[in-house]
Structure formats: C-alpha cells, structure tokens
Amino acid sequence: MAHEERRLQVLRAIVQDYVSTNDPVGSKALAARHDLGVSPATIRNDMAVLEEEGYITQPHTSAGRVPTDKGYRFFVDRLSAIKPLSVAERRAIERFLDGALDLDDVLARTVRLLAQLTRNVAVIQYPTLSRSAVRHLEVVQLATTRLLVVLITDTGRVEQRVVEVPPVVDAPAGSDPVAELRTLLNAAFVGAKLADAATKVADLLDTAPAHLRGLVAAVSATLVETLVEPGEDRLLVGGTANLTRGGALDFPGTLRPLLEALEEQVVVLRLMGEVAPGAVLVSIGEENEHQSFTGASVVSVGYGSAGGTADLALGGLGVVGPTRMDYPGTMAAVRAVARYVGQLLAES
C-alpha cells in the first residue's frame, strides 16, 4: 500500500473516531481500533506527516490529534459515494412527512425530522415565490370598498392581502363585479410564473371592461407588490439546542455569533441561494464566508424543481453543526429528506 493511500486511511480513521468519541485521537487507540496493518510507530509517523501538512492538529489540552478544516475537506472529497439510508430510515421519513396537512406543516415536520436524524440544527427555506406559479386566486368582499385577495401557489404557499378599492360605478344591471373580477384574474394568472406577473398585470389593465378598471387597478397594484417584490424569503430553523450537545472543542469560544446568525436568517438564506436539486453541498469551517459560521459546517441541497426544470430548486434545506460532524450520514439524510419533500410538493 502506497504511503499516500495509508495516510488517507489513517486520516479517515482519525475523523471517524473523533466524530464518534468526541476525544482527540492517539496512535495507540488507532492501532487498537482499526486494522491498518502497520505498527503504532508507523501510525505515529503518518500522523506526524498529516500534522505537518495541516490535515490534523493537536489541541493544547491533549496528547491526541483532531482533524482540521483541511482534514475534513480531504475526507469529504474522498467519500466514494453517499451511503443510502436504510429501508427503515426511509420508511420513517415517509411516515413522518406523509401526515402533513399543508406546506407549513410539511416544512415544520421537515426541520423536526432532519434535526432528529442528524442531531444538528436543521434549516429549510420556504419555496422561493419568484420560482412558483399561480394555482388559484380567490377574491372575497369584506366591505363595500374592501376586498381580501388570496393567492395560492403551486407549491402550496398562501399569500393574503386586504385591498382598499374604489366603489364600482356604471356596472351593468344584475352584474356581480367581484365574481367577474375573480374570473378575470384567474383567467389571466392561473399557471403563470410569478416572475412573469408584472407583464400579465399590464395586459389585464388594458383589456378589463370599463366598469371593472378601478377594481383591477387596485388589486393589480397589490398583486405586483406581492409577486414581484422579492417576498420575504423565510426560513424555518429547528433543533438549535443540538449545538450545545458537543464538547468544549466543538465551538471554542462562544456559540452566540452562530446562534444570532441563525436567528437573523440572512446569512443562511444566502447559503441556500447556492443550492441545486440533488447535488449536496458541504461547506466546512473557514470555507464559510460569514465570520459567525467559521466554526461550523453546513450541509445543504435544493429540494423540488421549479417550473419543471431539473437544475432549479424551489428552495434549499440543510443542516448546520460543528465541523466534527458525521459527514456521510448527514449528507445521506439531507439528500433523502430533500428528495422526499420534493416529491410531496410535486404531488400536492
């Protein structure tokens, strides 16, 4: 066995042991626990080379070694394949998510499930509005000059707005302007991508019957604000308490910046903006651009496909935890859950 290959095996063993025991790893323990086929002295020598090359380091409180960000990256890049979840694990995911009542419930269950499966913090982004299409528009009269407009997207997202409208004048006898408006809006918008909504609104204003123009103008202005403005992209976070489960080496210093970043959501939403369906991204420690994430690893993937295109996700989901993470298990869980959430939303 070539030196390089053996050193990779030693590094792999160090990562596995440190992740499972949370204790820095020594050469004697490695020799005892792993069949590396060489003496403890050779392992010690390999560890010295790995340390010199920056793959492992010695925490000052211990005789053992722990992987660095570079070591974890090398380990993750050399994973030959993500091991699939067992049939029992997949059934548990299906059972847990199948009972969901609506989009909010699907996403809430997803973060609970991911946090339980990975024992880390789970995050999921609401389907991005601009990538959704209109399924239905409902208009309800609340008062003479006030309407409730309800927009339902193909991903199950529901947006409600109250609109102040001018009184209808010159309506033909026996007509129901609100019902007419509802028909007009659905004919124009159903099936349309939200990103194309602005042009639809302009067409609608040109073609609406005279007595409905005031209503159409008021409702359209609200629709454009709701659809075209990048809606408040929202994130659900679950399992934050899992961050405190590890040892002192997991987050040296303080957890506060990371907890604050999770709460503010902006940083995580930016990370989620880079995901694609099916391709699991792993960002380790210092690779994370944002200061508050430099002690953490993020494993993320896109779920669902927007507009039927395989390369554009509806949103992202993932896991945030210490760099001392079970990468193969976490990557498998994140990928399996994303696939199932995607299927569930496609069927809804």
C-alpha positions as CSV (number, residue, x, y, z in Angstrom):
1,M,0.0,0.0,0.0
2,A,1.4,3.4,-1.0
3,H,2.3,5.9,1.7
4,E,-0.4,8.3,0.4
5,E,-3.1,5.7,0.5
6,R,-2.2,4.6,4.0
7,R,-2.1,8.2,5.3
8,L,-5.6,8.7,3.8
9,Q,-6.7,5.6,5.8
10,V,-5.1,7.0,8.9
11,L,-6.8,10.3,8.4
12,R,-10.2,8.6,7.7
13,A,-9.8,6.6,11.0
14,I,-9.0,9.8,12.9
15,V,-12.0,11.6,11.5
16,Q,-14.3,8.6,12.3
17,D,-13.0,8.1,15.8
18,Y,-13.1,11.8,16.7
19,V,-16.6,12.2,15.3
20,S,-17.9,9.2,17.3
21,T,-16.0,9.7,20.6
22,N,-15.5,13.5,20.8
23,D,-12.0,12.7,22.1
24,P,-8.7,13.7,20.4
25,V,-7.2,10.5,18.9
26,G,-3.9,8.9,19.7
27,S,-1.8,6.4,17.7
28,K,-2.3,3.6,20.2
29,A,-6.1,3.9,20.1
30,L,-6.0,4.0,16.3
31,A,-3.8,0.8,16.2
32,A,-6.2,-0.9,18.6
33,R,-9.5,0.1,16.9
34,H,-8.6,-0.1,13.2
35,D,-7.0,-2.8,11.2
36,L,-4.4,-0.5,9.5
37,G,-1.9,-3.4,9.1
38,V,1.0,-1.4,10.4
39,S,2.7,-0.8,13.8
40,P,1.7,2.0,16.2
41,A,5.2,3.6,15.4
42,T,4.4,3.8,11.7
43,I,0.9,5.3,12.5
44,R,2.7,7.8,14.7
45,N,5.0,8.7,11.8
46,D,2.0,9.0,9.4
47,M,0.2,11.3,12.0
48,A,3.3,13.5,12.2
49,V,3.3,13.9,8.4
50,L,-0.5,14.6,8.4
51,E,0.0,17.2,11.1
52,E,2.9,18.8,9.2
53,E,0.7,19.0,6.1
54,G,-2.1,20.7,8.1
55,Y,-4.7,17.8,8.0
56,I,-4.7,17.3,11.8
57,T,-3.7,19.3,14.8
58,Q,-3.0,18.9,18.5
59,P,-5.4,20.7,20.8
60,H,-3.2,22.1,23.6
61,T,-5.1,20.3,26.3
62,S,-4.5,16.8,24.9
63,A,-1.9,14.3,23.7
64,G,-4.2,13.2,20.8
65,R,-4.9,14.8,17.5
66,V,-8.1,16.2,15.9
67,P,-8.8,16.9,12.2
68,T,-8.5,20.5,10.9
69,D,-11.0,22.0,8.3
70,K,-8.5,20.9,5.6
71,G,-8.6,17.4,7.0
72,Y,-12.4,17.2,7.0
73,R,-12.4,18.7,3.4
74,F,-10.0,16.0,2.3
75,F,-12.1,13.3,3.9
76,V,-15.4,14.6,2.4
77,D,-13.9,14.9,-1.1
78,R,-12.6,11.3,-0.9
79,L,-16.0,9.9,0.0
80,S,-16.6,7.5,-2.9
81,A,-20.4,7.7,-2.6
82,I,-23.0,8.9,-0.2
83,K,-24.3,5.8,1.5
84,P,-28.0,5.4,1.0
85,L,-30.3,5.4,4.1
86,S,-31.7,2.0,5.2
87,V,-35.2,1.0,4.2
88,A,-36.3,1.5,7.8
89,E,-34.9,5.1,7.8
90,R,-36.6,5.9,4.5
91,R,-39.9,4.5,5.7
92,A,-39.6,6.6,8.9
93,I,-39.1,9.7,6.7
94,E,-42.2,8.8,4.6
95,R,-44.4,8.1,7.6
96,F,-43.4,11.3,9.4
97,L,-43.9,13.6,6.3
98,D,-47.0,11.8,4.9
99,G,-49.2,13.1,7.7
100,A,-48.5,16.7,6.8
101,L,-51.6,18.8,6.2
102,D,-50.2,21.7,4.1
103,L,-47.0,23.5,3.1
104,D,-46.3,25.0,6.5
105,D,-46.8,21.6,8.1
106,V,-44.5,19.8,5.6
107,L,-41.7,22.3,6.3
108,A,-42.2,22.3,10.1
109,R,-42.1,18.5,10.1
110,T,-39.0,18.5,7.8
111,V,-36.9,20.6,10.2
112,R,-38.0,18.4,13.2
113,L,-37.2,15.3,11.3
114,L,-33.8,16.5,10.0
115,A,-32.8,17.8,13.4
116,Q,-33.6,14.3,14.9
117,L,-31.9,12.3,12.1
118,T,-28.7,14.3,12.2
119,R,-28.7,15.7,15.8
120,N,-27.7,19.1,14.4
121,V,-29.6,22.3,13.6
122,A,-31.9,21.8,10.6
123,V,-32.9,24.7,8.3
124,I,-35.4,24.8,5.4
125,Q,-36.2,27.7,3.1
126,Y,-39.8,28.4,2.1
127,P,-40.3,27.8,-1.7
128,T,-39.0,30.9,-3.4
129,L,-42.0,32.9,-4.6
130,S,-40.5,34.0,-7.8
131,R,-39.9,30.4,-8.9
132,S,-43.5,29.3,-8.2
133,A,-46.6,29.6,-10.4
134,V,-50.2,30.7,-9.5
135,R,-52.6,27.9,-8.8
136,H,-55.6,29.9,-7.8
137,L,-56.7,33.5,-6.9
138,E,-59.6,34.0,-4.5
139,V,-61.3,37.4,-4.1
140,V,-63.7,37.9,-1.1
141,Q,-65.7,41.1,-0.4
142,L,-65.1,42.3,3.1
143,A,-66.9,45.6,2.8
144,T,-68.1,47.9,0.0
145,T,-64.6,49.3,-0.6
146,R,-62.5,46.5,0.8
147,L,-61.6,43.1,-0.7
148,L,-59.5,40.2,0.6
149,V,-57.3,38.7,-2.2
150,V,-55.8,35.3,-1.6
151,L,-53.0,33.9,-3.8
152,I,-52.3,30.2,-3.7
153,T,-49.1,29.0,-5.5
154,D,-48.4,25.6,-7.0
155,T,-46.1,24.9,-4.0
156,G,-48.9,25.4,-1.6
157,R,-47.7,28.8,-0.4
158,V,-50.6,31.1,0.5
159,E,-50.4,34.9,0.5
160,Q,-53.3,37.1,1.7
161,R,-53.7,40.8,1.2
162,V,-56.6,43.2,2.1
163,V,-57.1,45.8,-0.7
164,E,-58.9,49.1,-0.5
165,V,-60.8,49.5,-3.8
166,P,-62.9,52.4,-5.3
167,P,-66.7,51.9,-5.4
168,V,-67.8,50.3,-8.7
169,V,-69.7,52.8,-10.9
170,D,-71.6,52.1,-14.2
171,A,-71.8,48.4,-13.6
172,P,-74.3,46.7,-15.9
173,A,-77.6,45.8,-14.2
174,G,-77.5,42.4,-12.5
175,S,-73.8,42.0,-12.7
176,D,-71.6,40.9,-9.8
177,P,-68.3,42.8,-10.2
178,V,-66.4,40.8,-7.5
179,A,-67.3,37.5,-9.2
180,E,-66.3,39.0,-12.6
181,L,-63.0,40.2,-11.1
182,R,-62.3,36.7,-9.7
183,T,-62.9,35.1,-13.1
184,L,-60.8,37.7,-14.9
185,L,-57.9,37.3,-12.5
186,N,-57.9,33.5,-12.6
187,A,-58.1,33.5,-16.4
188,A,-55.1,35.8,-16.6
189,F,-52.9,34.4,-13.8
190,V,-53.5,30.7,-13.3
191,G,-50.5,28.7,-14.4
192,A,-48.4,31.8,-14.8
193,K,-44.9,32.0,-13.3
194,L,-44.9,34.6,-10.5
195,A,-41.8,36.2,-12.2
196,D,-43.9,36.9,-15.3
197,A,-46.8,38.5,-13.2
198,A,-45.9,42.2,-14.0
199,T,-46.4,41.8,-17.7
200,K,-49.7,40.0,-17.2
201,V,-50.9,42.8,-15.0
202,A,-50.2,45.4,-17.7
203,D,-52.2,43.3,-20.2
204,L,-55.1,42.9,-17.8
205,L,-55.4,46.7,-17.2
206,D,-55.6,47.3,-21.0
207,T,-58.3,44.7,-21.6
208,A,-60.5,44.9,-18.5
209,P,-64.2,46.0,-19.0
210,A,-64.6,49.7,-18.2
211,H,-66.7,49.2,-15.0
212,L,-64.0,46.9,-13.6
213,R,-61.0,49.0,-14.3
214,G,-60.9,50.6,-10.9
215,L,-61.0,47.2,-9.1
216,V,-58.5,45.7,-11.5
217,A,-56.1,48.6,-11.0
218,A,-56.3,48.4,-7.2
219,V,-56.0,44.6,-7.0
220,S,-53.2,44.5,-9.6
221,A,-51.1,47.0,-7.7
222,T,-51.3,44.8,-4.6
223,L,-50.6,41.7,-6.7
224,V,-47.5,43.2,-8.3
225,E,-46.2,44.2,-4.8
226,T,-46.8,40.7,-3.5
227,L,-45.4,38.8,-6.5
228,V,-42.7,40.9,-8.0
229,E,-41.1,42.3,-4.9
230,P,-38.8,39.5,-3.7
231,G,-41.2,38.3,-1.0
232,E,-39.8,37.9,2.5
233,D,-37.8,34.7,1.9
234,R,-38.5,32.8,5.0
235,L,-36.6,30.1,6.8
236,L,-37.6,27.6,9.4
237,V,-34.9,26.5,11.9
238,G,-35.2,23.5,14.2
239,G,-33.0,21.7,16.8
240,T,-30.9,24.7,17.9
241,A,-30.4,23.0,21.2
242,N,-28.3,20.3,19.4
243,L,-25.5,22.8,19.1
244,T,-24.9,22.7,22.8
245,R,-24.6,18.9,23.0
246,G,-21.0,18.5,21.9
247,G,-17.7,19.0,23.8
248,A,-15.7,22.1,24.5
249,L,-13.7,21.7,21.3
250,D,-16.8,21.9,19.0
251,F,-17.3,25.6,19.3
252,P,-14.3,27.0,21.1
253,G,-15.1,30.5,22.4
254,T,-18.8,31.2,22.2
255,L,-21.8,30.0,20.3
256,R,-23.5,33.4,20.4
257,P,-22.5,34.6,16.9
258,L,-23.7,31.4,15.3
259,L,-27.0,31.5,17.2
260,E,-27.5,35.1,16.2
261,A,-26.8,34.4,12.5
262,L,-29.3,31.5,12.6
263,E,-31.9,33.9,14.1
264,E,-31.3,36.7,11.6
265,Q,-31.5,34.2,8.7
266,V,-29.9,36.4,6.1
267,V,-26.6,34.5,6.1
268,V,-28.3,31.1,5.9
269,L,-30.6,32.3,3.1
270,R,-27.6,33.4,1.2
271,L,-26.1,30.0,1.6
272,M,-29.4,28.4,0.5
273,G,-29.3,30.6,-2.6
274,E,-26.4,28.4,-4.0
275,V,-28.1,25.1,-3.8
276,A,-29.3,22.9,-6.8
277,P,-31.6,19.8,-6.6
278,G,-29.7,16.6,-6.0
279,A,-26.2,18.0,-5.5
280,V,-25.3,18.0,-1.8
281,L,-23.0,21.0,-0.9
282,V,-20.7,20.7,2.1
283,S,-19.1,23.9,3.4
284,I,-16.6,23.4,6.2
285,G,-15.4,25.8,8.9
286,E,-13.3,28.6,7.4
287,E,-14.7,27.9,3.9
288,N,-17.9,29.7,5.1
289,E,-17.6,33.3,4.2
290,H,-19.5,34.7,7.1
291,Q,-17.5,35.1,10.3
292,S,-20.1,33.6,12.6
293,F,-20.0,30.3,10.6
294,T,-16.3,29.7,10.6
295,G,-16.6,27.2,13.5
296,A,-19.4,25.3,11.8
297,S,-20.1,23.1,8.8
298,V,-23.2,23.4,6.6
299,V,-24.6,20.5,4.5
300,S,-27.2,21.7,2.1
301,V,-29.2,20.7,-1.0
302,G,-32.1,22.0,-3.1
303,Y,-35.5,20.4,-3.0
304,G,-38.2,20.3,-5.6
305,S,-37.8,21.6,-9.1
306,A,-39.1,25.0,-10.2
307,G,-41.1,25.1,-13.3
308,G,-40.2,21.5,-14.2
309,T,-36.5,22.3,-14.7
310,A,-34.2,19.9,-13.0
311,D,-31.5,22.4,-12.3
312,L,-33.6,25.0,-10.4
313,A,-34.7,24.2,-6.9
314,L,-37.9,25.5,-5.2
315,G,-35.8,26.1,-2.1
316,G,-33.0,24.8,0.0
317,L,-32.7,22.7,3.1
318,G,-29.8,21.6,5.2
319,V,-28.0,21.1,8.4
320,V,-25.7,23.3,10.5
321,G,-23.4,21.8,13.1
322,P,-19.9,21.6,14.4
323,T,-17.1,20.7,11.9
324,R,-16.9,17.4,14.0
325,M,-19.8,16.0,12.1
326,D,-20.8,12.6,10.7
327,Y,-20.5,13.8,7.1
328,P,-21.5,10.6,5.3
329,G,-24.6,10.1,7.5
330,T,-25.6,13.8,7.4
331,M,-25.2,14.0,3.6
332,A,-27.3,10.9,3.1
333,A,-30.1,12.2,5.4
334,V,-30.2,15.7,3.9
335,R,-30.4,14.2,0.4
336,A,-33.1,11.7,1.2
337,V,-35.3,14.2,3.0
338,A,-34.9,16.7,0.2
339,R,-35.9,14.1,-2.4
340,Y,-39.0,13.2,-0.4
341,V,-40.1,16.8,0.3
342,G,-39.7,17.5,-3.5
343,Q,-42.0,14.5,-4.3
344,L,-44.5,15.5,-1.7
345,L,-44.8,19.1,-3.1
346,A,-45.0,17.9,-6.7
347,E,-47.9,15.6,-5.8
348,S,-49.8,18.2,-3.7
